[in-house]
Amino acid sequence: MMRATTDGVILAVRAQPGAKKTAIAGVYGEGATAQLKIAVHAPPLEGRANEALIAFVAEAFSLPRRAVEIISGESSRSKTLLLRGITHADAERLVAPYLHIS
């Protein structure tokens, strides 16, 4: 779900556009293929869901929006994000409370 790089942290995300509210909804999948499941209120039209996802992740990880980039999966529900300016340990600490949501 998450791994350290020289630029920051790579985060695997499973987006759920068109949700009632934007929030971390738990984990999608298991093991090496697990993704952080994030419900996004914005619809998947004209990049609105991607923009809302970036804004939410930036706020959740206390990063500026420019520090969060979708590096793959822009038109898919499964996305890979690069979070610049955060350590792997800090990212894990912020995500840990959501890992036991069913």
Buried (B, 14 or more C-beta within 10 A) or exposed (E): BBEBEEEBBBBBBBBBBEBEEBBBBBBBEEEEEBBBBBBBBBEBEEEBBBBBBBBBBBEBBEBEEEBBBBEEBEEEBBBBBBBBBBEBEBBBEBBEEBEEEE
